[in-house]
Amino acid sequence: MRHVPSPVLRRLVDEPMAVPDRDRRHLTGCDRCQAESSKVAASAAVASRLLAAPPDVAGVADVDLEWIMLQERLREPGTPGRPVVHVPRRMPRRVVTLGTGTAVAAGVVALGVGAAAALNSIYAPTHVAPVTVSPADLAAVENIAGLSGAQLSGGLPPSGSRQLAFGELSWTSAGAPRQVSSIARASALTHLAFSAPATLPAGVGPASSIAVAPQVTATVHFNASAGPTIGGSTLEVTAGPGIVVQYGSRTGSDGLTTLAIAVMARPVASSTGATASQLEAFLLSRPGLPRGLAQELRMLGSPGTTLPVPVPSGMSAQQLNIGGAPAVLITVPSGVASGVVWESRDGMVHGVGGLLNSGDVLGVARQIG
């Protein structure tokens, strides 16, 4: 006896008018096909519920995030009698590895964004370059920006503003930084591809935390005190989103981060009114900005294509290539910690660093780049 094949039974659920009459007649008198048809219909109902948008969400949902959440729900142990739904993998999950370079890598990237973005009316960097900074330099920049290092490290509110000597600084964030459970979820939330190294340096343990940082937009409205050339202009800088993955120690030392890998969308800036050269001349001539720092920034060349990487005084900096792109390697004098920052050809800024020598850090970076 010829039974109704499973694809035809599924078509009976989706397109009942497309099923031949002979199969319909067979189904009415065959207990086996009726039982199989019930299973197919139940499986289709489960798939429909899982793939449906939440009823309280208005508009179009984030498809990537919903897909990751669906995959995680399907991996949970099923309840008795629940039909099994096989879903093809859309996004491979990879084992990640990293550590302490959050201060060396993510911090350096963040400082570089702040230093460079304020210089251009249209800013979209394509490469990085080192700029030596001292504690006095950083204090001067904090004073001009009206934000202290303590405020930045403690976390700014999602939105706010500060009065400056020449206008007002305001910022908004797409959300708050937060920990997530997997690289796949971090990628879905940020729409960034995260590349994990295939092998880790000796002593580096498993991932201890995965965090996502939101996109942040800062705007400077220049008032009349900025002068006739700059007054009335607006400078808008957008940075992020980003992903930071930290890795612990293989020895299991509590709280010790040995390696960190960060990736973020390159910062961009635009202005209305003043041109790039006018803004650069104005900002680099601010009272209180150290002359040496201003001169270093001027020597970078085209500010619209260069992301300055701050190098704390006393540390060494070396320019090299990662994946064919210019990179800056920073190393402490003892060699026990190092970090490297570069922008890949797809416009992503990467940072790798930690309690590792430069050879180990470069080995991880070159696997990624």
C-alpha positions as a printed Julia matrix, in Angstrom:
369×3 Matrix{Float64}:
  0.0    0.0    0.0
  1.33   3.45  -0.91
  1.17   5.87   2.03
  1.11   9.67   1.77
  4.7   10.98   1.98
  5.65  13.52   4.69
  6.19  16.47   2.28
  2.64  16.04   1.02
  1.32  15.9    4.58
  3.13  19.19   5.32
  1.65  20.72   2.18
 -1.73  19.73   3.51
 -1.07  22.17   6.38
  0.32  25.03   4.29
 -1.51  24.62   0.96
 -4.41  22.16   1.41
 -5.86  22.87  -2.05
 -2.57  21.77  -3.65
 -2.82  18.16  -2.34
 -4.07  15.62  -4.93
 -7.5   14.06  -4.33
 -6.08  10.52  -4.25
 -3.89  11.46  -1.26
 -6.85  13.02   0.52
 -8.92   9.87  -0.01
 -6.11   7.65   1.25
 -5.65   9.8    4.34
 -9.32   9.47   5.37
 -9.02   5.69   5.61
 -5.43   5.17   6.84
 -4.71   5.27  10.57
 -0.94   5.36   9.99
 -1.08   8.4    7.7
 -3.54  10.14  10.03
 -1.13   9.7   12.95
  1.78  11.01  10.87
 -0.34  13.94   9.69
 -1.1   14.89  13.31
  2.63  14.94  14.1
  3.4   17.1   11.07
  0.62  19.55  11.97
  1.83  19.8   15.6
  5.4   20.42  14.45
  4.21  23.16  12.06
  2.24  24.82  14.87
  5.31  24.9   17.16
  7.46  26.37  14.41
  4.83  29.01  13.72
  4.72  30.08  17.39
  8.5   30.21  17.69
  8.97  32.26  14.55
  6.12  34.68  15.19
  6.96  38.22  16.36
  6.09  38.98  20.01
  2.56  40.43  20.2
  3.65  43.52  22.16
  6.36  44.58  19.7
  5.37  47.37  17.34
  6.9   47.6   13.9
  9.64  45.37  12.54
 11.59  43.29  15.06
 15.37  42.85  15.11
 15.56  39.74  12.93
 19.14  38.82  13.92
 18.38  39.04  17.63
 15.15  37.07  17.31
 16.98  34.34  15.4
 19.63  33.97  18.12
 16.95  33.86  20.83
 15.06  31.23  18.84
 18.18  29.07  18.57
 18.74  29.3   22.31
 15.14  28.35  23.06
 15.36  25.33  20.77
 18.5   24.12  22.55
 16.66  24.0   25.88
 15.49  20.54  27.01
 12.05  19.85  25.54
  8.98  18.99  27.56
  7.45  15.49  27.25
  5.46  15.11  24.09
  6.79  18.33  22.56
  7.43  17.89  18.82
 11.05  18.26  17.77
 11.67  21.09  15.32
 14.93  20.97  13.39
 16.21  24.44  12.53
 19.25  24.86  10.28
 22.15  26.83  11.73
 22.39  30.33  10.36
 25.21  31.75  12.45
 28.13  29.57  13.59
 29.06  29.83  17.25
 32.75  29.96  17.96
 34.8   29.49  21.08
 36.24  32.81  22.23
 39.37  33.72  24.12
 40.67  36.91  25.83
 41.75  39.08  28.92
 43.13  42.17  30.85
 43.67  44.24  27.78
 40.39  46.01  28.42
 42.32  48.92  29.84
 45.04  48.58  27.23
 42.82  47.88  24.22
 39.29  49.16  24.77
 40.51  52.14  26.79
 43.06  53.11  24.17
 40.44  52.89  21.44
 38.0   55.04  23.41
 40.6   57.7   24.11
 41.64  57.73  20.46
 38.06  58.27  19.38
 37.69  61.25  21.67
 40.98  62.79  20.57
 40.37  62.44  16.85
 36.68  62.96  16.34
 36.8   66.51  17.66
 39.06  67.57  14.81
 36.99  66.99  11.7
 33.85  68.13   9.98
 33.7   64.86   8.08
 35.62  62.15   9.9
 35.84  58.48   8.95
 39.31  57.14   9.82
 40.93  54.46   7.71
 44.07  53.84   9.79
 45.59  54.41  13.24
 48.67  56.33  14.39
 50.35  56.72  17.81
 50.23  59.93  19.86
 52.23  60.15  23.09
 50.21  61.56  26.0
 51.22  62.39  29.56
 48.99  62.6   32.65
 49.1   66.38  32.25
 47.89  66.06  28.64
 44.95  63.93  29.7
 44.08  66.31  32.52
 44.09  69.23  30.07
 41.79  67.42  27.63
 39.43  66.49  30.49
 39.33  70.13  31.59
 38.52  71.37  28.07
 35.84  68.69  27.58
 34.31  69.25  31.01
 34.45  65.52  31.82
 36.83  63.9   34.28
 38.38  60.46  34.03
 36.49  59.44  37.17
 33.18  60.33  35.51
 34.05  58.37  32.39
 35.24  55.28  34.28
 32.2   55.38  36.55
 29.85  55.49  33.58
 27.97  58.49  32.24
 24.16  58.58  32.29
 22.43  57.54  29.02
 22.01  61.2   28.13
 23.2   64.51  29.48
 25.0   67.75  28.81
 27.89  69.9   30.02
 28.58  73.58  29.57
 31.9   74.34  27.93
 33.77  77.61  27.68
 32.8   77.83  24.0
 29.41  76.11  23.91
 27.55  73.04  25.11
 28.45  69.35  24.97
 25.53  66.9   24.97
 25.38  63.16  24.45
 22.87  60.37  23.99
 23.32  56.63  24.14
 21.42  53.79  22.48
 21.38  51.99  25.85
 23.6   50.98  28.72
 26.64  48.69  28.51
 25.7   45.2   29.63
 26.9   41.65  30.0
 25.5   39.02  27.65
 25.56  35.25  27.66
 27.21  34.5   24.32
 29.19  35.89  21.4
 26.21  35.14  19.15
 23.94  37.34  21.25
 26.54  40.13  21.35
 26.79  40.02  17.56
 23.01  40.09  17.2
 22.67  43.11  19.49
 25.47  45.13  17.86
 25.34  43.78  14.28
 29.13  43.32  14.51
 31.04  40.23  13.44
 33.39  39.03  16.19
 36.34  36.88  15.14
 37.77  34.64  17.82
 41.34  33.3   17.65
 41.66  29.58  17.01
 44.42  29.2   19.61
 45.17  31.07  22.83
 48.51  31.98  24.42
 49.74  29.81  27.28
 48.18  30.81  30.59
 45.0   32.28  29.1
 41.85  30.62  30.4
 38.25  30.56  29.19
 36.09  33.62  28.58
 35.07  35.25  31.85
 32.79  37.98  30.51
 31.18  39.17  27.27
 29.97  42.76  27.17
 28.34  44.98  24.59
 28.67  48.76  24.5
 25.95  50.84  22.82
 26.35  53.45  20.13
 26.98  56.89  21.62
 26.44  60.23  19.88
 28.06  63.4   21.25
 27.21  66.87  19.95
 29.01  70.16  20.51
 27.02  73.33  19.87
 29.46  76.24  19.55
 28.21  79.56  20.91
 29.18  83.1   19.97
 32.22  83.04  22.28
 33.86  80.6   19.85
 34.26  83.5   17.42
 32.64  84.46  14.11
 34.15  81.52  12.21
 33.07  78.75  14.6
 30.15  80.28  16.5
 26.81  78.76  15.54
 28.37  75.58  14.16
 27.55  72.08  15.38
 29.9   69.11  15.59
 28.37  65.63  15.92
 30.45  62.55  16.74
 29.15  58.97  16.73
 31.1   56.05  18.2
 30.2   52.41  18.72
 28.59  50.0   19.15
 31.23  47.58  20.37
 31.93  44.15  21.86
 34.53  43.39  24.56
 35.34  39.8   25.55
 37.6   39.18  28.55
 39.39  35.95  29.41
 40.61  34.74  32.75
 43.69  32.87  33.83
 44.25  29.19  33.15
 45.32  28.84  36.78
 41.88  29.99  37.88
 43.02  33.11  39.75
 39.9   34.92  40.91
 39.12  38.07  39.0
 42.32  38.04  36.96
 41.88  39.02  33.32
 44.77  37.9   31.14
 43.51  38.84  27.68
 40.79  41.04  26.16
 39.61  41.48  22.59
 37.49  44.45  21.52
 35.82  45.33  18.25
 33.82  48.47  17.49
 32.44  50.35  14.54
 34.82  53.13  13.55
 33.85  56.59  14.8
 32.45  59.15  12.4
 31.89  62.88  12.76
 30.16  65.64  10.82
 29.67  69.35  11.28
 27.44  72.12  10.11
 28.88  75.57   9.49
 32.62  75.42  10.13
 34.92  73.44   7.85
 37.29  70.69   8.96
 40.35  72.93   8.87
 38.57  75.68  10.81
 37.47  73.26  13.54
 40.93  71.73  13.76
 42.6   75.14  14.11
 40.06  76.22  16.75
 40.23  73.1   18.93
 44.02  72.78  18.8
 44.42  76.4   19.85
 42.3   76.07  23.01
 43.89  77.66  26.1
 45.2   74.92  28.34
 45.88  72.39  25.58
 49.58  71.46  25.84
 51.57  72.75  22.89
 53.38  69.44  22.43
 50.13  67.47  22.19
 48.67  69.94  19.69
 51.81  69.68  17.58
 51.69  65.86  17.6
 48.07  65.9   16.45
 48.9   68.33  13.64
 51.71  66.06  12.47
 49.38  63.1   11.97
 48.55  64.32   8.48
 44.98  64.26   7.25
 42.86  64.28  10.44
 39.84  63.04   8.5
 41.41  59.63   7.92
 43.59  59.06  11.01
 42.53  57.65  14.39
 45.06  58.74  17.06
 45.99  55.98  19.51
 47.11  57.56  22.82
 50.37  56.09  24.1
 50.99  56.87  27.8
 54.39  58.41  28.37
 56.89  55.8   29.53
 55.45  53.11  27.27
 56.91  52.17  23.91
 54.96  52.33  20.65
 55.71  50.53  17.41
 53.94  50.87  14.07
 53.39  47.65  12.12
 50.73  45.87  10.04
 47.91  43.52  10.98
 46.19  41.89   8.02
 47.69  44.51   5.72
 46.36  47.41   7.8
 48.49  49.87   9.86
 48.55  49.03  13.57
 50.01  50.49  16.76
 51.62  48.14  19.3
 51.98  49.49  22.86
 54.25  47.76  25.39
 55.07  48.53  29.03
 58.81  48.8   29.8
 58.92  45.45  31.64
 57.21  43.69  28.71
 54.65  41.96  30.96
 51.68  43.75  29.35
 50.99  44.97  25.85
 48.19  45.9   23.46
 47.68  46.48  19.75
 45.05  48.59  17.95
 44.22  48.61  14.25
 41.39  49.26  11.81
 40.59  46.44   9.44
 39.65  46.97   5.8
 35.96  46.58   6.59
 36.06  49.71   8.76
 36.07  47.97  12.15
 38.46  49.11  14.91
 40.05  46.21  16.81
 41.98  46.08  20.05
 43.82  43.13  21.61
 45.74  43.41  24.86
 46.44  41.98  28.26
 49.02  40.62  30.68
 50.96  39.14  27.79
 54.17  39.92  25.96
 54.03  41.56  22.55
 54.63  38.28  20.71
 51.56  36.64  22.26
 49.37  39.71  21.68
 50.43  39.94  18.03
 49.83  36.22  17.61
 46.2   36.68  18.7
 45.77  39.85  16.62
 47.02  38.22  13.45
 44.55  35.36  13.86
 41.77  37.94  13.97
 43.06  40.4   11.36
